[in-house]
């Protein structure tokens, strides 16, 4: 794996539970209860985890700019106006 991943506690818990599932310690039904998803969603998470590894668990929009973010030039303009008054 390249680089560093930032994970939430919820995502870290999912990875730990998925590893337990891989070892055979948990069934899919038990795993779905542990990570608080339906069995159907759990199968989707398992598929993504087996294809992409830990990267498949991390939220895919993490690290991208928000759709609601202001343009950096607008922020600078507001800050200049604020500092002027």
Phi, psi and omega in degrees: 000135182262141176074193182242142178253138173260125182234146173281168177299322179297317179293321178296320178298319178299316180297316179299317181291323178294323176294321176297321177297318179299322179288345181094009180284336182232146170273169178298320180297315179294320178299316181297324177289321181296319183263006173061049175229162173288163178299321180300313178294325180297319177298323178294318179296318179299315180299315180293322179294319180290329178283315191248352183074209183300326179303332179287344181270326182294139180305131188288343180265002180296133178093354179263159181286141180293147175294336183265003183290145176278151178295143180303324179295323178294320179298318180296319180298315179297317181296320178297317179296320179296316181290332180288335183249000000 
